[in-house]
């Protein structure tokens, strides 16, 4: 938070400006680039990071694997239950 400009926090990547105008970690499977006041969910085909400091981007599933938006892991396309990794 900048301190002198309430509501104008320049949060680092992986964080967002919360209701108290403080920077808070994005939830798991969400990400934020630096300076944003909201996090975005990882889209389908991508998974998020479990560690808050790494929530600056999402991971693309490898070929042969899938993820619905918000999944923590990529599933195997060739197994009936998805064989989540």
C-alpha positions as CSV (number, residue, x, y, z in Angstrom):
1,X,0.0,0.0,0.0
2,X,1.3,3.5,-0.8
3,X,0.2,4.9,2.6
4,X,-0.8,8.4,1.4
5,X,-3.2,7.4,-1.4
6,X,-6.0,5.2,0.2
7,X,-7.4,2.9,-2.4
8,X,-4.4,3.3,-4.7
9,X,-2.3,0.3,-3.6
10,X,0.3,-0.9,-6.1
11,X,0.3,-4.5,-5.0
12,X,3.0,-6.8,-6.2
13,X,2.3,-9.7,-8.6
14,X,0.3,-12.5,-7.0
15,X,-1.6,-10.1,-4.7
16,X,-4.6,-7.8,-4.9
17,X,-6.0,-4.8,-3.1
18,X,-8.5,-6.1,-0.5
19,X,-11.5,-4.2,1.1
20,X,-9.2,-2.6,3.7
21,X,-7.0,-1.3,0.9
22,X,-4.2,-3.6,1.9
23,X,-2.4,-6.1,-0.4
24,X,-3.5,-9.7,0.1
25,X,-2.5,-13.0,-1.6
26,X,-4.6,-14.2,-4.5
27,X,-6.4,-17.5,-3.6
28,X,-5.1,-20.8,-5.0
29,X,-5.9,-21.2,-8.7
30,X,-6.0,-17.5,-9.2
31,X,-3.3,-15.0,-10.3
32,X,-2.6,-11.3,-10.6
33,X,0.0,-9.1,-12.3
34,X,1.6,-6.3,-10.4
35,X,-0.5,-3.2,-9.7
36,X,-3.9,-4.9,-10.2
37,X,-6.7,-4.6,-7.6
38,X,-8.2,-8.0,-8.5
39,X,-7.1,-11.6,-9.1
40,X,-8.2,-13.6,-12.2
41,X,-9.0,-17.3,-12.2
42,X,-6.8,-19.6,-14.2
43,X,-8.6,-20.5,-17.4
44,X,-9.5,-24.0,-18.7
45,X,-6.3,-25.8,-19.8
46,X,-4.3,-24.1,-17.1
47,X,-3.7,-24.7,-13.4
48,X,-2.6,-22.3,-10.7
49,X,0.2,-22.3,-8.2
50,X,-0.3,-23.5,-4.6
51,X,2.4,-21.2,-3.2
52,X,1.1,-17.6,-2.8
53,X,4.4,-16.0,-4.0
54,X,4.1,-17.9,-7.3
55,X,0.5,-16.7,-8.1
56,X,1.7,-14.4,-10.8
57,X,0.7,-16.7,-13.6
58,X,-0.9,-20.0,-14.4
59,X,0.6,-23.3,-15.7
60,X,-0.3,-24.7,-19.1
61,X,-1.3,-28.4,-19.0
62,X,1.0,-30.6,-21.1
63,X,-0.2,-32.3,-24.3
64,X,-2.5,-35.2,-23.4
65,X,-3.7,-33.5,-20.2
66,X,-6.6,-31.2,-19.3
67,X,-7.9,-28.9,-16.6
68,X,-11.2,-27.2,-16.2
69,X,-11.0,-23.6,-15.0
70,X,-10.0,-23.5,-11.4
71,X,-8.5,-27.0,-11.2
72,X,-5.4,-27.5,-9.1
73,X,-4.0,-30.2,-11.3
74,X,-4.1,-31.4,-14.9
75,X,-5.9,-34.6,-15.6
76,X,-4.9,-37.3,-18.1
77,X,-7.1,-37.3,-21.2
78,X,-6.6,-41.1,-21.7
79,X,-8.0,-42.3,-18.4
80,X,-11.8,-42.5,-17.6
81,X,-11.6,-40.6,-14.3
82,X,-9.1,-38.1,-15.6
83,X,-6.2,-39.6,-13.6
84,X,-5.5,-36.3,-12.0
85,X,-1.8,-35.6,-11.5
